Amino acid sequence: MVSYAYTSPPQFVKYVPVGYVRSHSPFLGYVFWIVGFTGAHRFYFGKPLTGALWFFTFGLFGIGWLVDAFLIPAMAREASYRFPPGSVDYHLAWLLLYFTGWLGLHRLYQGKIITGLVFLFTFGLFGIGWLYDVCTLNEQIADVNQFRRVALSFAKPAYY
């Protein structure tokens, strides 16, 4: 006989591995939030469109900047899910970009030697390259980390 009793759907829980390290920290988000009317914290968390909006409207005239003080932990969690950690550290790369981006040190840190040297001699491609990196640094780091993971997976011996 078939039973038509209602059963609850299975519950899904996000698996977080032991020793998991966040790729984006709330602390560094708050450091960038201090100058948040420029959108720095939104760029850091991988939100370039709203970062540009914050930049041109001074943090939505200060109101959005204040609201973001409460949203930073959630933005850090979301960014950690979107951009997995790897051998290139997001924290260090963002600090290098914001404070020495025109020198290309963030690109040298990622292993992009040629473009790092181009940035060094052209002051961040006259600022245009620096702006591009502010908008795309998270994706660049994710690509570099993914490439290194794939490259290391092929480097294992055959008997592994």
N, C-alpha and C positions, 0 to 999 in steps of 0.2 A: 504494500500500500504506500502511496506517495504522500508525504507530509507537506502541507503548504504553510507551515508555521514560519513566521518572519524570523530571520536570523540577521544579526547586525553585520554590516560589512567589515572586512578585516581592517584593522587599524594600521596605518603606516607611520613609522617613526624614521626620521632622518638618521642615518648611521653616521656617527662621528667617530673616527678611529681614535684609539688610545694614542696619546702623544700628539694630537692634532694641534697645529699651530695656525693661528689666524694669519691671513695674508695682509689684512688691514686692521690696525689697532684703533680703538676708540680714542686712546690718549693722543695719538698723532693727529687724529681727526679733530680733536679739540684744539690742538696747537694750531692747525690750519684754520679752524673756525674763528680764532681770535682775529684773524684778518679775513674773516668769512664774507664780509661785504664785497670782497673781490671774487668770491666763488671758489677759493682755493680748496676748501674742504670738499666741495662737490666734485671738483676735478679729481681729487685724491680718491674718492669713493667710486669713480668710474661713471660720473654723470656729467659729461661735457656740455650737453645742451642747457641744463639748468645751471651749470657753472657759468656759462656765458651769460645767461639771463641775470644771475646774481651779480656778475661783473658789471654789466651795463646799467643795472637798476640799483646798484649799491645794496645788494641783499634784499631785493623787493622793498626798497625804502626802509630797511632796518627791521621790518616785521618778519620777513622770511628768515632773516639771520637769527632773530631771537627764537623762532619756532624750531630752527635746526638744532639748537642747543639740546632739545629733548629728542630729536630724531637721530642724532649721531650714533648711538649704540645700534639701532636697527640698520642704519646705512652701513656700518662696519660689518655687521653680520651678513648682510646681503652681498657686500663686496667680497667677503671671504668665501662665500659659496660660488660666486661668479668667477673669481680669479684665484685658482688654487695656488698654494705656496710651492716654492721650488728652490733651486740653487741660487737664483737671483732674488734678493730680498726686496720686496715692494717698499718697505720703510726707507731703506737706505737710498734706493733709486729715486724716490720722491724728494727726499731731503737734498740729494745731489742736484736734482732738476731745479728745485726752487731757489737754491742758494748759489749754485754754480752752473746752471743750465747753459748759460751763454758760453761756457768753456767746454761743454760737451762731456763732462766727467760722468754723467749718468749713462751716456752711450758707451764710453770706454768701460764702465762697470758691467754693462750687459755683454761685452765682448764685441761690440761693433766698432772696431778700431778705425776703419777708414772714415766712417761718418763722424766718429768722435774727433778725429784730427781735423776734418773739414769744419766742424763746429768750433774747434779751438782757434783756427786761423781766420774764420769769418764771423766770429762772435755770434754763434748760434744761427748761422745763415742769415745774418742781419736781423735777427729777432723772429723771422718767419718760421724757421725750423724749431725754435724754442716754443712758439705758440702751438705748432703742430704736435710736438711732444707732450705738451701740457694736456692736450685733448686725447692723445692715444697711448700714453705711457703704460697704462694697465694692460692693454692688448699686446703691446710690444713685449712686455715682461712675460705675459702668459705664453706668447709664441716662443720666446727664447727658452722658457722652462719646459714647455712641451717638446721642443726640438731636442733639448738635452736629455729628457726622460727617454725619448725614442732612441736617441743615439746610444745611451747607456744600456738600453735593453738589448741592442744588437751586439754589444761588446762582451756579453757573457760567454764563457766557454761552452762548447757543445755538450759537455757532460753535466752542466748545471741543472 
